[in-house]
Amino acid sequence: MPVIFRHNGFRVFFYSNEGNPREPLHVHVQRGEALAKFWLKPEVSVAESYGLSGAELGVLVGIIEKNRTLIEGTWHEFFGE
């Protein structure tokens, strides 16, 4: 699972096998047992979350938006798109 970056104890990553057919562009964010999945298109949104507060999810949406170019570039490079 490629880790794109880390921020304040959160690990932002995707899985090397994202389904067949592959799911649309998204990332997973984990800290300890807390986990969330975020879609990047058409806008950054929470797909699902476990163990994170609404405030934490809001902060994470901002972090993902800020790093969207890095995330998209890493995804496309990894999957050869």
N, CA, C and O atoms as CSV, one atom per row, in Angstrom:
chain,resi,resn,atom,element,x,y,z
A,1,MET,N,N,0.835,-1.164,0.000
A,1,MET,CA,C,0.000,0.000,0.000
A,1,MET,C,C,0.892,1.243,0.000
A,1,MET,O,O,1.586,1.513,0.980
A,2,PRO,N,N,0.872,1.981,-1.078
A,2,PRO,CA,C,1.699,3.192,-1.162
A,2,PRO,C,C,1.219,4.290,-0.207
A,2,PRO,O,O,0.056,4.692,-0.244
A,3,VAL,N,N,2.117,4.761,0.634
A,3,VAL,CA,C,1.828,5.886,1.515
A,3,VAL,C,C,2.213,7.152,0.766
A,3,VAL,O,O,3.351,7.295,0.320
A,4,ILE,N,N,1.273,8.059,0.631
A,4,ILE,CA,C,1.516,9.296,-0.114
A,4,ILE,C,C,2.208,10.317,0.778
A,4,ILE,O,O,3.200,10.930,0.383
A,5,PHE,N,N,1.676,10.494,1.984
A,5,PHE,CA,C,2.317,11.390,2.953
A,5,PHE,C,C,1.729,11.124,4.330
A,5,PHE,O,O,0.734,10.412,4.470
A,6,ARG,N,N,2.356,11.704,5.336
A,6,ARG,CA,C,1.887,11.628,6.718
A,6,ARG,C,C,1.678,13.059,7.227
A,6,ARG,O,O,2.392,13.986,6.846
A,7,HIS,N,N,0.678,13.203,8.095
A,7,HIS,CA,C,0.384,14.523,8.646
A,7,HIS,C,C,-0.176,14.353,10.055
A,7,HIS,O,O,-1.230,13.744,10.241
A,8,ASN,N,N,0.528,14.891,11.039
A,8,ASN,CA,C,0.075,14.868,12.433
A,8,ASN,C,C,-0.414,13.489,12.889
A,8,ASN,O,O,-1.466,13.366,13.515
A,9,GLY,N,N,0.356,12.475,12.568
A,9,GLY,CA,C,0.016,11.121,12.991
A,9,GLY,C,C,-0.917,10.378,12.054
A,9,GLY,O,O,-1.161,9.187,12.244
A,10,PHE,N,N,-1.441,11.058,11.048
A,10,PHE,CA,C,-2.295,10.414,10.050
A,10,PHE,C,C,-1.442,9.927,8.888
A,10,PHE,O,O,-0.503,10.601,8.465
A,11,ARG,N,N,-1.777,8.760,8.384
A,11,ARG,CA,C,-1.120,8.201,7.208
A,11,ARG,C,C,-2.114,8.263,6.061
A,11,ARG,O,O,-3.220,7.734,6.172
A,12,VAL,N,N,-1.732,8.908,4.951
A,12,VAL,CA,C,-2.600,9.056,3.784
A,12,VAL,C,C,-2.057,8.103,2.716
A,12,VAL,O,O,-0.895,8.198,2.320
A,13,PHE,N,N,-2.911,7.187,2.257
A,13,PHE,CA,C,-2.433,6.125,1.368
A,13,PHE,C,C,-3.558,5.602,0.486
A,13,PHE,O,O,-4.721,5.970,0.645
A,14,PHE,N,N,-3.180,4.734,-0.450
A,14,PHE,CA,C,-4.152,3.947,-1.192
A,14,PHE,C,C,-3.622,2.526,-1.258
A,14,PHE,O,O,-2.446,2.276,-0.993
A,15,TYR,N,N,-4.494,1.606,-1.610
A,15,TYR,CA,C,-4.092,0.206,-1.734
A,15,TYR,C,C,-3.594,-0.062,-3.145
A,15,TYR,O,O,-4.076,0.546,-4.101
A,16,SER,N,N,-2.635,-0.967,-3.280
A,16,SER,CA,C,-2.098,-1.268,-4.603
A,16,SER,C,C,-3.114,-2.028,-5.458
A,16,SER,O,O,-2.987,-2.055,-6.682
A,17,ASN,N,N,-4.108,-2.639,-4.838
A,17,ASN,CA,C,-5.177,-3.304,-5.570
A,17,ASN,C,C,-6.481,-2.627,-5.181
A,17,ASN,O,O,-7.095,-2.985,-4.176
A,18,GLU,N,N,-6.898,-1.667,-5.959
A,18,GLU,CA,C,-8.095,-0.881,-5.633
A,18,GLU,C,C,-9.324,-1.370,-6.396
A,18,GLU,O,O,-10.133,-0.574,-6.872
A,19,GLY,N,N,-9.450,-2.688,-6.502
A,19,GLY,CA,C,-10.638,-3.269,-7.119
A,19,GLY,C,C,-10.452,-3.576,-8.591
A,19,GLY,O,O,-9.513,-3.108,-9.235
A,20,ASN,N,N,-11.373,-4.374,-9.103
A,20,ASN,CA,C,-11.358,-4.723,-10.521
A,20,ASN,C,C,-12.806,-4.725,-10.996
A,20,ASN,O,O,-13.529,-5.684,-10.724
A,21,PRO,N,N,-13.251,-3.692,-11.691
A,21,PRO,CA,C,-12.439,-2.568,-12.148
A,21,PRO,C,C,-12.051,-1.655,-10.979
A,21,PRO,O,O,-12.709,-1.631,-9.939
A,22,ARG,N,N,-10.963,-0.905,-11.185
A,22,ARG,CA,C,-10.437,-0.038,-10.134
A,22,ARG,C,C,-11.457,1.031,-9.748
A,22,ARG,O,O,-12.115,1.622,-10.605
A,23,GLU,N,N,-11.572,1.263,-8.456
A,23,GLU,CA,C,-12.447,2.325,-7.968
A,23,GLU,C,C,-11.910,3.677,-8.426
A,23,GLU,O,O,-10.721,3.810,-8.716
A,24,PRO,N,N,-12.786,4.682,-8.490
A,24,PRO,CA,C,-12.317,6.030,-8.841
A,24,PRO,C,C,-11.290,6.543,-7.831
A,24,PRO,O,O,-11.153,6.008,-6.731
A,25,LEU,N,N,-10.590,7.570,-8.225
A,25,LEU,CA,C,-9.537,8.189,-7.421
A,25,LEU,C,C,-10.019,8.485,-5.997
A,25,LEU,O,O,-11.016,9.178,-5.793
A,26,HIS,N,N,-9.290,7.947,-5.024
A,26,HIS,CA,C,-9.617,8.165,-3.620
A,26,HIS,C,C,-8.392,7.842,-2.767
A,26,HIS,O,O,-7.418,7.266,-3.252
A,27,VAL,N,N,-8.455,8.218,-1.502
A,27,VAL,CA,C,-7.393,7.877,-0.554
A,27,VAL,C,C,-8.024,7.370,0.733
A,27,VAL,O,O,-9.193,7.623,1.026
A,28,HIS,N,N,-7.210,6.648,1.487
A,28,HIS,CA,C,-7.565,6.199,2.819
A,28,HIS,C,C,-6.674,6.972,3.791
A,28,HIS,O,O,-5.526,7.286,3.475
A,29,VAL,N,N,-7.202,7.272,4.955
A,29,VAL,CA,C,-6.446,7.983,5.983
A,29,VAL,C,C,-6.608,7.197,7.278
A,29,VAL,O,O,-7.721,6.845,7.670
A,30,GLN,N,N,-5.484,6.926,7.936
A,30,GLN,CA,C,-5.543,6.130,9.153
A,30,GLN,C,C,-4.635,6.708,10.225
A,30,GLN,O,O,-3.535,7.189,9.954
A,31,ARG,N,N,-5.138,6.641,11.457
A,31,ARG,CA,C,-4.342,6.950,12.644
A,31,ARG,C,C,-4.811,5.973,13.711
A,31,ARG,O,O,-5.952,6.040,14.167
A,32,GLY,N,N,-3.934,5.078,14.100
A,32,GLY,CA,C,-4.328,4.044,15.050
A,32,GLY,C,C,-5.438,3.203,14.462
A,32,GLY,O,O,-5.324,2.701,13.344
A,33,GLU,N,N,-6.513,3.051,15.220
A,33,GLU,CA,C,-7.665,2.267,14.759
A,33,GLU,C,C,-8.645,3.100,13.927
A,33,GLU,O,O,-9.537,2.546,13.285
A,34,ALA,N,N,-8.484,4.425,13.936
A,34,ALA,CA,C,-9.383,5.306,13.192
A,34,ALA,C,C,-9.026,5.263,11.709
A,34,ALA,O,O,-7.855,5.290,11.331
A,35,LEU,N,N,-10.073,5.196,10.875
A,35,LEU,CA,C,-9.857,5.044,9.438
A,35,LEU,C,C,-10.954,5.777,8.676
A,35,LEU,O,O,-12.112,5.787,9.091
A,36,ALA,N,N,-10.577,6.389,7.561
A,36,ALA,CA,C,-11.561,7.045,6.699
A,36,ALA,C,C,-11.137,6.889,5.243
A,36,ALA,O,O,-9.964,6.689,4.930
A,37,LYS,N,N,-12.125,6.985,4.372
A,37,LYS,CA,C,-11.898,6.934,2.929
A,37,LYS,C,C,-12.488,8.211,2.341
A,37,LYS,O,O,-13.596,8.616,2.694
A,38,PHE,N,N,-11.733,8.841,1.439
A,38,PHE,CA,C,-12.155,10.104,0.831
A,38,PHE,C,C,-12.122,9.994,-0.686
A,38,PHE,O,O,-11.111,9.595,-1.263
A,39,TRP,N,N,-13.227,10.347,-1.329
A,39,TRP,CA,C,-13.243,10.495,-2.784
A,39,TRP,C,C,-12.601,11.834,-3.111
A,39,TRP,O,O,-12.720,12.780,-2.333
A,40,LEU,N,N,-11.920,11.931,-4.254
A,40,LEU,CA,C,-11.318,13.197,-4.668
A,40,LEU,C,C,-12.104,13.902,-5.760
A,40,LEU,O,O,-11.912,15.097,-5.987
A,41,LYS,N,N,-12.988,13.178,-6.440
A,41,LYS,CA,C,-13.745,13.785,-7.536
A,41,LYS,C,C,-15.216,13.486,-7.359
A,41,LYS,O,O,-15.552,12.386,-6.922
A,42,PRO,N,N,-16.109,14.400,-7.673
A,42,PRO,CA,C,-15.796,15.685,-8.291
A,42,PRO,C,C,-15.200,16.690,-7.313
A,42,PRO,O,O,-14.560,17.660,-7.720
A,43,GLU,N,N,-15.414,16.452,-6.027
A,43,GLU,CA,C,-14.781,17.272,-4.993
A,43,GLU,C,C,-14.395,16.342,-3.852
A,43,GLU,O,O,-14.891,15.218,-3.778
A,44,VAL,N,N,-13.536,16.784,-2.980
A,44,VAL,CA,C,-13.113,15.952,-1.853
A,44,VAL,C,C,-14.310,15.747,-0.923
A,44,VAL,O,O,-14.927,16.705,-0.458
A,45,SER,N,N,-14.620,14.476,-0.663
A,45,SER,CA,C,-15.747,14.159,0.213
A,45,SER,C,C,-15.461,12.863,0.967
A,45,SER,O,O,-14.691,12.018,0.510
A,46,VAL,N,N,-16.081,12.728,2.105
A,46,VAL,CA,C,-15.911,11.537,2.937
A,46,VAL,C,C,-16.779,10.421,2.374
A,46,VAL,O,O,-17.993,10.577,2.236
A,47,ALA,N,N,-16.148,9.292,2.050
A,47,ALA,CA,C,-16.891,8.122,1.585
A,47,ALA,C,C,-17.359,7.300,2.771
A,47,ALA,O,O,-18.499,6.837,2.801
A,48,GLU,N,N,-16.484,7.118,3.747
A,48,GLU,CA,C,-16.817,6.390,4.973
A,48,GLU,C,C,-15.782,6.711,6.026
A,48,GLU,O,O,-14.661,7.110,5.711
A,49,SER,N,N,-16.165,6.535,7.282
A,49,SER,CA,C,-15.201,6.786,8.353
A,49,SER,C,C,-15.573,5.988,9.594
A,49,SER,O,O,-16.742,5.689,9.842
A,50,TYR,N,N,-14.554,5.656,10.358
A,50,TYR,CA,C,-14.709,4.891,11.584
A,50,TYR,C,C,-13.775,5.471,12.628
A,50,TYR,O,O,-12.563,5.514,12.421
A,51,GLY,N,N,-14.319,5.911,13.737
A,51,GLY,CA,C,-13.505,6.372,14.851
A,51,GLY,C,C,-12.960,7.780,14.732
A,51,GLY,O,O,-12.057,8.150,15.482
A,52,LEU,N,N,-13.483,8.576,13.811
A,52,LEU,CA,C,-13.053,9.970,13.655
A,52,LEU,C,C,-14.242,10.897,13.889
A,52,LEU,O,O,-15.369,10.593,13.498
A,53,SER,N,N,-13.974,12.026,14.528
A,53,SER,CA,C,-15.035,12.998,14.786
A,53,SER,C,C,-15.311,13.827,13.535
A,53,SER,O,O,-14.515,13.833,12.596
A,54,GLY,N,N,-16.423,14.513,13.531
A,54,GLY,CA,C,-16.742,15.412,12.427
A,54,GLY,C,C,-15.692,16.498,12.260
A,54,GLY,O,O,-15.353,16.878,11.139
A,55,ALA,N,N,-15.176,16.999,13.386
A,55,ALA,CA,C,-14.131,18.033,13.317
A,55,ALA,C,C,-12.863,17.473,12.674
A,55,ALA,O,O,-12.245,18.132,11.838
A,56,GLU,N,N,-12.478,16.256,13.065
A,56,GLU,CA,C,-11.284,15.642,12.472
A,56,GLU,C,C,-11.476,15.409,10.976
A,56,GLU,O,O,-10.559,15.635,10.187
A,57,LEU,N,N,-12.666,14.958,10.586
A,57,LEU,CA,C,-12.932,14.743,9.162
A,57,LEU,C,C,-12.861,16.051,8.392
A,57,LEU,O,O,-12.356,16.080,7.270
A,58,GLY,N,N,-13.358,17.131,8.976
A,58,GLY,CA,C,-13.271,18.440,8.328
A,58,GLY,C,C,-11.837,18.876,8.115
A,58,GLY,O,O,-11.493,19.393,7.053
A,59,VAL,N,N,-11.000,18.672,9.116
A,59,VAL,CA,C,-9.575,19.002,8.986
A,59,VAL,C,C,-8.941,18.143,7.899
A,59,VAL,O,O,-8.156,18.637,7.091
A,60,LEU,N,N,-9.280,16.864,7.880
A,60,LEU,CA,C,-8.699,15.961,6.880
A,60,LEU,C,C,-9.128,16.332,5.465
A,60,LEU,O,O,-8.328,16.237,4.535
A,61,VAL,N,N,-10.379,16.753,5.288
A,61,VAL,CA,C,-10.820,17.206,3.967
A,61,VAL,C,C,-9.934,18.362,3.507
A,61,VAL,O,O,-9.510,18.393,2.351
A,62,GLY,N,N,-9.653,19.304,4.394
A,62,GLY,CA,C,-8.779,20.434,4.046
A,62,GLY,C,C,-7.372,20.000,3.703
A,62,GLY,O,O,-6.773,20.533,2.769
A,63,ILE,N,N,-6.834,19.048,4.436
A,63,ILE,CA,C,-5.483,18.549,4.175
A,63,ILE,C,C,-5.433,17.841,2.829
A,63,ILE,O,O,-4.477,18.003,2.071
A,64,ILE,N,N,-6.458,17.060,2.536
A,64,ILE,CA,C,-6.502,16.360,1.253
A,64,ILE,C,C,-6.653,17.354,0.112
A,64,ILE,O,O,-5.992,17.215,-0.917
A,65,GLU,N,N,-7.513,18.356,0.278
A,65,GLU,CA,C,-7.649,19.390,-0.761
A,65,GLU,C,C,-6.319,20.092,-1.006
A,65,GLU,O,O,-5.941,20.331,-2.152
A,66,LYS,N,N,-5.617,20.420,0.060
A,66,LYS,CA,C,-4.336,21.113,-0.057
A,66,LYS,C,C,-3.297,20.260,-0.791
A,66,LYS,O,O,-2.428,20.794,-1.480
A,67,ASN,N,N,-3.386,18.948,-0.643
A,67,ASN,CA,C,-2.407,18.033,-1.241
A,67,ASN,C,C,-2.967,17.267,-2.437
A,67,ASN,O,O,-2.422,16.234,-2.824
A,68,ARG,N,N,-4.029,17.760,-3.009
A,68,ARG,CA,C,-4.707,17.071,-4.113
A,68,ARG,C,C,-3.785,16.807,-5.296
A,68,ARG,O,O,-3.828,15.717,-5.865
A,69,THR,N,N,-2.968,17.751,-5.675
A,69,THR,CA,C,-2.068,17.565,-6.814
A,69,THR,C,C,-1.086,16.430,-6.541
A,69,THR,O,O,-0.846,15.592,-7.411
A,70,LEU,N,N,-0.526,16.400,-5.354
A,70,LEU,CA,C,0.393,15.326,-4.967
A,70,LEU,C,C,-0.324,13.977,-4.989
A,70,LEU,O,O,0.212,12.999,-5.510
A,71,ILE,N,N,-1.513,13.920,-4.434
A,71,ILE,CA,C,-2.276,12.675,-4.380
A,71,ILE,C,C,-2.590,12.180,-5.790
A,71,ILE,O,O,-2.349,11.016,-6.108
A,72,GLU,N,N,-3.123,13.054,-6.629
A,72,GLU,CA,C,-3.480,12.658,-7.990
A,72,GLU,C,C,-2.250,12.208,-8.768
A,72,GLU,O,O,-2.305,11.209,-9.485
A,73,GLY,N,N,-1.151,12.928,-8.636
A,73,GLY,CA,C,0.070,12.561,-9.342
A,73,GLY,C,C,0.597,11.204,-8.904
A,73,GLY,O,O,1.015,10.400,-9.737
A,74,THR,N,N,0.578,10.945,-7.599
A,74,THR,CA,C,1.054,9.663,-7.075
A,74,THR,C,C,0.161,8.523,-7.547
A,74,THR,O,O,0.659,7.464,-7.930
A,75,TRP,N,N,-1.140,8.727,-7.523
A,75,TRP,CA,C,-2.104,7.715,-7.980
A,75,TRP,C,C,-1.852,7.376,-9.447
A,75,TRP,O,O,-1.711,6.205,-9.800
A,76,HIS,N,N,-1.795,8.405,-10.306
A,76,HIS,CA,C,-1.637,8.180,-11.741
A,76,HIS,C,C,-0.282,7.551,-12.065
A,76,HIS,O,O,-0.188,6.699,-12.948
A,77,GLU,N,N,0.741,7.960,-11.371
A,77,GLU,CA,C,2.069,7.368,-11.580
A,77,GLU,C,C,2.067,5.891,-11.183
A,77,GLU,O,O,2.590,5.050,-11.914
A,78,PHE,N,N,1.487,5.581,-10.038
A,78,PHE,CA,C,1.470,4.199,-9.558
A,78,PHE,C,C,0.679,3.281,-10.487
A,78,PHE,O,O,1.127,2.183,-10.818
A,79,PHE,N,N,-0.506,3.741,-10.905
A,79,PHE,CA,C,-1.356,2.896,-11.733
A,79,PHE,C,C,-1.081,3.053,-13.225
A,79,PHE,O,O,-1.733,2.399,-14.038
A,80,GLY,N,N,-0.130,3.905,-13.602
A,80,GLY,CA,C,0.256,4.052,-15.002
A,80,GLY,C,C,-0.834,4.651,-15.868
A,80,GLY,O,O,-1.017,4.253,-17.018
A,81,GLU,N,N,-1.553,5.604,-15.313
A,81,GLU,CA,C,-2.636,6.259,-16.068
A,81,GLU,C,C,-2.196,7.584,-16.620
A,81,GLU,O,O,-2.979,8.268,-17.280
